[in-house]
Amino acid sequence: MVTQDGSPPADYEELIRLIHDRFEQMSKTYQKIAEYLTQNPNEVAVQSVNAIAAHCDIHASSFVRFAQSLGYSGFKDLQSLFQRRLSTAAPGFEARKKALEGELSRREDRSEYGFLRDLVVRDIASLQDLLEKMDAGDIARAAEMIERAGTVYLVGQLRSEPVVSLLRYILAMLGRPCVLLDASGGLATHMARNMKPDDVLIAVSFRFYATEVVNIVEECAKLNVPIIAISDSTLSPLKKPSAVLFAVPEHDYTFSRSLAAPMCLAQALMVAVAARVQQNSNDPRIPTVTAQ
């Protein structure tokens, strides 16, 4: 699993490309490692292999073997790419590293306020990652697809459902035709077959990806319906069929996973659509039901 010339990837971007190329051929354990590395690059940069392994419930030796399978002598060589990425993307790497390590060490506070603080710290990290990793071109492209769509179809189940509910509300307030493919009644897949190539599907799904959502995305791809996907990784099963994939960084939670970053992205998309619909990029407004 090395590059064509036999050498290991020399930078973070090359490593991620290689992981994407080889992901489907990896063992289940290696896939789990690959998912963690791609979704948590900052943590990989600052934590020890033992801490990362414990978080994934995988023995540290598996991380070493994973790195060696990519051509590195050990995990530290692979980790150095993540550290170089973080130091380049965010000047003041040592200060950021110490701050993150400090936050991690203070998670022993199990008071009610401690729970709140833990959630806020993680959400801030997720939102910062969202801003750093987002491609402005993808947002513009998605907004244009939504604006031009005959009908916008929405699908998201389980904890993704609040995201598509927000999208439906705002699209309705903007006067855009939209249909929520609701799982109730068992008709979501059948409703999806009514879509046409001039429509758009917005699909939202995170680990462990809802089977019906993945099936609907695949069905829509066969119908040549453009797809905008919001997921948690570029290794998501929504990636290949999608015209635009937003891989939203996600940080693990003891109780649940936060929707702060996906909700923020959804709102940003809707503001971008509002600016186009209202021809007002300076001060787009989303109407509300209670507006007088």
C-alpha positions in Angstrom: 0.0 0.0 0.0 2.8 2.4 -1.0 2.9 4.9 -3.8 3.8 3.8 -7.3 7.5 4.4 -6.9 7.6 2.3 -3.7 8.1 5.2 -1.3 5.6 6.2 1.4 3.5 9.3 1.0 5.6 12.4 1.6 2.8 14.8 2.8 -0.6 14.7 4.4 -2.6 15.3 1.2 -0.8 12.4 -0.6 -1.4 10.1 2.4 -5.1 10.9 2.4 -5.3 10.2 -1.4 -3.6 6.9 -0.9 -6.0 5.9 1.9 -9.0 6.8 -0.3 -7.6 4.7 -3.1 -7.0 1.6 -1.0 -9.8 1.9 1.6 -12.1 -0.7 0.1 -9.3 -3.3 0.0 -8.3 -2.7 3.6 -9.3 -5.0 6.5 -12.0 -3.9 8.9 -9.4 -3.0 11.5 -7.4 -0.9 9.0 -10.6 0.8 7.7 -11.4 1.8 11.3 -7.9 3.2 11.7 -8.2 5.0 8.4 -11.5 6.6 9.3 -10.1 7.9 12.6 -7.0 9.3 10.9 -9.0 11.1 8.2 -11.6 12.4 10.6 -9.4 13.5 13.5 -6.1 14.9 12.0 -5.5 17.4 14.9 -5.9 14.7 17.6 -3.6 12.4 15.6 -1.0 15.2 15.5 -0.9 15.7 19.3 -1.8 12.4 20.9 0.4 9.4 21.5 -0.3 6.2 19.6 -1.4 4.5 22.8 -4.0 7.3 23.5 -5.3 7.1 19.9 -5.4 3.3 20.0 -7.3 3.4 23.3 -9.9 5.8 21.8 -10.5 3.5 18.9 -10.4 0.3 21.0 -7.7 -1.1 18.8 -4.3 -2.3 20.0 -1.5 0.2 19.4 0.5 -2.4 17.5 -2.2 -2.4 14.8 -1.5 1.3 14.2 2.2 0.6 13.8 1.4 -2.2 11.3 -1.0 0.1 9.5 1.8 2.7 9.1 4.3 0.0 8.0 1.8 -1.2 5.4 1.9 2.3 3.9 5.7 2.2 3.7 6.6 4.0 6.9 9.1 2.5 9.5 6.6 3.1 12.3 3.6 5.2 13.4 5.8 8.2 14.4 6.8 8.7 10.8 3.2 8.7 9.7 2.2 11.0 12.6 4.8 13.5 11.5 2.7 14.3 8.4 -0.2 15.2 10.6 2.0 17.4 12.8 3.5 19.2 9.8 -0.1 19.8 8.5 -1.2 21.2 11.8 1.9 23.5 12.1 1.4 24.8 8.5 -2.4 25.2 8.8 -2.3 26.9 12.2 0.8 28.9 13.1 1.7 28.5 16.8 1.6 24.7 16.7 3.2 24.3 20.1 0.7 26.6 21.8 -2.2 24.9 20.1 -0.8 21.5 21.0 -0.5 22.5 24.7 -4.0 24.0 24.7 -5.5 20.9 23.2 -3.6 18.6 25.5 -4.8 20.8 28.4 -8.4 20.5 27.3 -8.1 16.7 27.0 -6.6 16.5 30.5 -9.4 18.5 32.1 -12.1 16.1 30.9 -12.2 14.4 34.3 -14.6 17.1 35.6 -17.9 15.1 35.6 -20.0 17.9 37.1 -23.0 19.3 35.3 -21.0 22.3 34.3 -18.2 20.0 33.3 -20.5 18.3 30.8 -21.4 21.7 29.3 -17.8 22.8 29.1 -16.8 19.6 27.4 -19.5 20.0 24.8 -18.7 23.6 24.1 -14.9 22.9 23.8 -15.6 20.1 21.3 -18.1 22.2 19.3 -15.6 25.0 19.0 -13.0 22.6 17.7 -15.5 21.2 15.2 -16.5 24.6 14.0 -12.9 25.7 13.6 -12.1 22.5 11.6 -15.2 23.2 9.4 -14.0 26.6 8.6 -10.4 25.5 7.9 -11.3 22.6 5.7 -14.2 24.0 3.7 -13.8 24.6 0.0 -15.5 27.9 -0.9 -16.1 26.6 -4.4 -18.1 23.7 -3.1 -20.5 26.0 -1.2 -21.0 28.2 -4.3 -21.6 25.1 -6.5 -24.1 23.6 -4.0 -26.0 26.9 -3.7 -26.2 27.2 -7.5 -27.5 23.6 -7.7 -30.2 24.3 -5.1 -31.2 27.5 -6.8 -31.6 25.9 -10.2 -33.3 22.7 -9.0 -36.9 22.1 -10.0 -37.5 20.4 -6.6 -35.1 19.9 -3.8 -35.5 16.5 -2.2 -34.1 16.0 1.3 -33.2 12.8 3.1 -31.7 12.2 6.5 -32.5 9.7 9.2 -31.7 9.1 12.9 -29.5 11.9 14.2 -29.2 13.4 10.7 -32.9 14.1 10.7 -32.7 17.5 12.5 -30.4 18.8 9.8 -32.8 18.0 6.9 -35.7 19.3 9.0 -33.9 22.7 9.3 -33.2 22.7 5.5 -36.9 21.9 4.7 -38.0 24.8 7.0 -35.7 27.4 5.4 -36.3 26.2 1.8 -40.1 26.5 2.5 -39.6 30.0 3.9 -37.7 30.9 0.7 -40.5 29.6 -1.5 -38.4 26.8 -3.0 -40.2 23.6 -3.8 -38.9 20.9 -1.5 -39.8 17.3 -0.5 -38.7 15.6 2.7 -38.2 11.9 2.1 -39.6 10.8 5.5 -39.0 7.3 6.7 -42.4 7.1 8.3 -44.8 4.8 6.3 -41.9 3.1 4.6 -42.3 5.1 1.4 -39.1 7.2 1.3 -37.4 5.0 -1.3 -40.5 4.9 -3.5 -40.9 8.6 -3.3 -37.3 9.0 -4.4 -38.1 7.3 -7.7 -40.2 10.3 -8.7 -37.1 12.5 -8.9 -35.9 13.9 -12.2 -32.5 15.0 -13.5 -33.4 18.7 -13.0 -34.1 18.1 -9.3 -31.5 17.9 -6.6 -31.1 15.5 -3.6 -29.5 16.7 -0.4 -28.5 13.7 1.6 -27.3 13.8 5.2 -25.8 10.8 6.9 -23.1 10.1 9.5 -21.6 6.9 10.9 -23.2 4.4 11.1 -24.8 5.4 7.8 -28.5 4.7 7.6 -29.0 2.0 5.1 -32.1 3.5 3.5 -30.3 6.9 3.0 -27.4 5.1 1.3 -29.8 3.1 -0.9 -31.7 6.3 -1.9 -28.5 8.1 -2.8 -27.4 5.1 -5.0 -30.9 5.0 -6.7 -30.8 8.7 -7.4 -27.3 8.4 -9.0 -28.8 5.8 -11.4 -31.5 8.4 -12.3 -28.8 11.0 -13.0 -30.2 13.2 -10.2 -27.5 15.6 -8.9 -26.6 14.9 -5.2 -25.3 17.2 -2.5 -24.1 15.1 0.5 -23.3 16.2 4.0 -21.4 13.5 5.9 -18.5 13.0 8.3 -15.7 11.7 6.1 -14.4 11.6 2.5 -14.5 7.8 3.1 -18.3 8.0 3.4 -20.4 5.8 1.1 -22.1 9.0 0.0 -19.0 10.3 -1.7 -18.9 8.5 -5.0 -22.4 9.2 -6.1 -22.3 12.9 -5.0 -21.6 15.9 -7.2 -20.6 17.8 -4.0 -19.6 16.2 -0.7 -19.2 18.2 2.4 -17.1 16.1 4.8 -17.9 17.8 8.1 -15.4 17.2 10.9 -16.9 15.4 13.9 -15.6 15.0 17.4 -16.5 12.0 19.5 -18.8 12.5 22.5 -19.3 10.2 25.5 -23.0 10.6 25.3 -23.7 11.7 21.7 -22.2 13.4 18.7 -22.8 17.1 18.2 -24.7 18.6 15.3 -23.2 22.0 15.7 -21.0 21.9 12.6 -23.5 20.2 10.3 -26.2 22.7 11.4 -23.9 25.6 10.8 -23.0 24.3 7.3 -26.7 23.8 6.5 -27.5 27.4 7.6 -24.6 28.7 5.5 -25.9 26.9 2.4 -29.4 28.4 3.0 -28.0 31.9 3.4 -26.1 31.4 0.2 -29.3 30.3 -1.6 -31.2 33.2 -0.1 -28.6 35.6 -1.4 -29.1 34.2 -4.9 -32.9 34.0 -4.7 -33.3 37.5 -3.3 -30.4 38.9 -5.5 -29.0 40.4 -2.3 -25.6 39.2 -1.3 -25.1 42.1 1.2 -27.9 41.3 3.5 -29.9 38.1 2.6 -32.8 37.4 4.9 -34.6 34.1 5.7 -38.3 34.8 6.4 -39.9 33.4 9.5 -43.5 32.2 10.1 -44.0 34.9 12.7 -42.7 37.7 10.6 -45.3 40.6 10.3 
